[in-house]
């Protein structure tokens, strides 16, 4: 997280210099990609609720900002809301959410202990894959969520979330990312299968069990380093 804060500080310094040199506006892509100071989750949510940065606002029912402990040590990031999430405005409340709750309980986490979010805050029509421009428009919300929560560790649920967070190309599979601790701007990140995929491929549940045990062990080691 220190690395992320350092990057933000450097960007602010660059923008200040540009302002002193006479710059008064920046490309939309730059403005959307930059965290705008230390905003609270509530402030971020209020902006997200009225967001029209991409086409998905036209078809969404509710924005699914995220939910959970604002000071969580563990943050889970999925791909995008599904039908039930779009109806309720909460993440992981459908069948995949029920399974996720069971997975968390298996490693001694309650849902209220963690924070759960998605890369996209609005449901893509027919649950299709997120499009690159939608990810680009929505990712700044996720960046600021992580900066506000300051989790000890992040769990990416599925290939789309993992590739977005780690800035990887489409050829990277979730299978190639499992079983390792990756780095998200100084925050440890582990990846596993998305619960919705497990409903379609129950044979991967054993692999997921190994992944979340690995996650819990690393989480405990982080607590030990900090002296609990």
LINTAQUI-V734935 format. One record per residue. RES is the residue in one small letter. PHI is phi as a letter, one per 40 degrees, with the letter a starting at -180 (* if undefined). OMEGA is omega in degrees with one decimal (* if undefined). D_CENTER is the distance of its C-alpha to the mean C-alpha in whole Angstrom. Layout:
RES|PHI|OMEGA|D_CENTER ; RES|PHI|OMEGA|D_CENTER
This chain:
x|*|176.2|15 ; x|c|179.1|18 ; x|c|179.3|18 ; x|c|179.9|15 ; x|c|177.0|17 ; x|c|178.4|20 ; x|c|179.2|19 ; x|c|179.7|18 ; x|c|178.7|22 ; x|c|-179.9|23 ; x|c|178.9|22 ; x|c|178.1|23 ; x|c|178.3|27 ; x|c|-178.8|27 ; x|c|177.2|26 ; x|c|178.0|29 ; x|c|179.2|31 ; x|c|178.8|31 ; x|c|179.6|32 ; x|c|179.3|35 ; x|c|174.3|36 ; x|h|179.7|36 ; x|c|-178.3|32 ; x|b|177.6|32 ; x|a|-175.8|29 ; x|b|177.3|26 ; x|d|-179.0|25 ; x|d|-178.4|22 ; x|c|179.3|20 ; x|c|-178.5|20 ; x|c|-178.6|20 ; x|c|-175.0|17 ; x|c|-174.1|15 ; x|c|171.3|16 ; x|c|-175.3|15 ; x|b|178.5|18 ; x|g|-176.2|19 ; x|c|179.7|17 ; x|c|179.3|17 ; x|c|176.7|16 ; x|c|-180.0|13 ; x|c|177.8|16 ; x|c|178.4|17 ; x|c|-178.8|14 ; x|c|-179.6|14 ; x|c|177.4|18 ; x|c|-177.5|17 ; x|c|-176.1|14 ; x|c|-180.0|17 ; x|b|-173.8|19 ; x|c|173.9|17 ; x|b|-175.7|19 ; x|c|179.2|18 ; x|b|-175.0|18 ; x|c|-171.2|20 ; x|c|178.8|18 ; x|c|-176.9|19 ; x|c|-175.4|23 ; x|b|-177.8|22 ; x|c|169.9|19 ; x|c|177.4|21 ; x|b|171.3|18 ; x|c|178.4|15 ; x|b|-173.0|12 ; x|c|-174.6|10 ; x|h|-177.1|9 ; x|a|175.8|11 ; x|h|-177.7|13 ; x|c|-178.4|14 ; x|c|177.6|13 ; x|b|-173.4|15 ; x|c|172.5|13 ; x|c|179.5|14 ; x|b|175.4|11 ; x|b|178.1|7 ; x|b|-177.1|6 ; x|b|176.4|4 ; x|b|-173.3|6 ; x|c|-174.8|8 ; x|a|177.4|10 ; x|c|172.8|12 ; x|b|-175.0|15 ; x|c|-177.0|19 ; x|c|177.2|19 ; x|c|178.2|16 ; x|c|-179.9|17 ; x|c|-175.0|20 ; x|c|-176.9|19 ; x|g|-179.4|16 ; x|b|-177.8|14 ; x|c|171.8|11 ; x|f|177.6|13 ; x|b|176.1|16 ; x|c|-179.8|18 ; x|c|177.7|20 ; x|c|178.3|16 ; x|c|176.3|15 ; x|c|178.6|19 ; x|c|178.6|18 ; x|c|177.8|15 ; x|d|177.9|17 ; x|c|178.6|20 ; x|c|178.9|18 ; x|c|179.2|17 ; x|c|-178.7|20 ; x|c|177.0|21 ; x|b|170.0|20 ; x|g|170.2|21 ; x|b|168.6|18 ; x|c|-179.4|18 ; x|d|-179.6|16 ; x|c|177.4|17 ; x|c|-170.4|16 ; x|b|171.7|12 ; x|b|-176.8|9 ; x|b|179.6|8 ; x|a|175.3|5 ; x|b|173.9|5 ; x|c|175.5|5 ; x|c|178.9|9 ; x|c|178.6|10 ; x|b|-178.5|13 ; x|c|171.0|15 ; x|c|-179.6|16 ; x|d|178.7|20 ; x|f|178.8|21 ; x|f|177.8|18 ; x|c|177.8|18 ; x|c|174.9|16 ; x|c|176.5|14 ; x|c|-176.3|16 ; x|d|-178.6|16 ; x|c|176.3|17 ; x|c|176.9|14 ; x|c|-179.3|11 ; x|c|-178.6|13 ; x|c|-172.3|14 ; x|c|-175.1|11 ; x|d|178.4|8 ; x|d|175.7|10 ; x|c|-179.2|9 ; x|c|178.3|5 ; x|d|-179.1|8 ; x|c|174.9|10 ; x|d|-179.6|8 ; x|c|179.2|7 ; x|c|-179.6|11 ; x|c|-176.4|12 ; x|c|-177.0|11 ; x|f|-179.3|12 ; x|c|174.7|11 ; x|c|-177.5|14 ; x|a|179.5|11 ; x|b|172.8|8 ; x|b|176.9|8 ; x|c|-178.0|7 ; x|c|178.4|9 ; x|g|-174.3|11 ; x|c|-177.3|12 ; x|c|179.5|10 ; x|c|-178.6|7 ; x|c|-178.8|9 ; x|c|178.3|11 ; x|c|-176.9|9 ; x|c|-176.9|7 ; x|c|177.6|11 ; x|f|-177.7|13 ; x|b|-179.7|15 ; x|c|-175.3|17 ; x|c|-178.8|17 ; x|c|-178.7|20 ; x|c|179.8|18 ; x|c|177.5|18 ; x|c|178.3|15 ; x|c|-179.6|19 ; x|c|-177.5|19 ; x|b|-179.0|16 ; x|c|171.3|17 ; x|g|-179.9|19 ; x|b|174.2|18 ; x|c|178.8|16 ; x|c|-176.8|14 ; x|b|172.6|14 ; x|b|179.4|11 ; x|f|177.9|13 ; x|g|178.4|15 ; x|b|177.4|12 ; x|c|-179.4|13 ; x|b|173.2|11 ; x|b|-176.4|12 ; x|b|175.9|12 ; x|a|-178.3|13 ; x|c|175.4|14 ; x|c|179.8|13 ; x|d|178.4|15 ; x|c|177.1|16 ; x|c|179.6|18 ; x|c|177.2|19 ; x|c|178.1|21 ; x|c|-176.4|23 ; x|b|-175.6|23 ; x|c|178.3|24 ; x|c|179.0|26 ; x|c|-178.7|22 ; x|c|178.9|22 ; x|c|176.6|24 ; x|c|179.5|22 ; x|c|177.0|19 ; x|d|177.6|21 ; x|c|-179.8|21 ; x|c|-175.3|18 ; x|c|172.1|17 ; x|c|176.0|20 ; x|c|177.5|19 ; x|d|-177.9|16 ; x|c|179.4|18 ; x|c|-179.5|21 ; x|c|176.7|19 ; x|c|178.7|18 ; x|c|179.8|21 ; x|c|176.5|22 ; x|c|177.6|20 ; x|c|-179.9|22 ; x|c|179.7|25 ; x|c|-179.9|25 ; x|c|-179.9|24 ; x|g|179.3|27 ; x|f|*|25
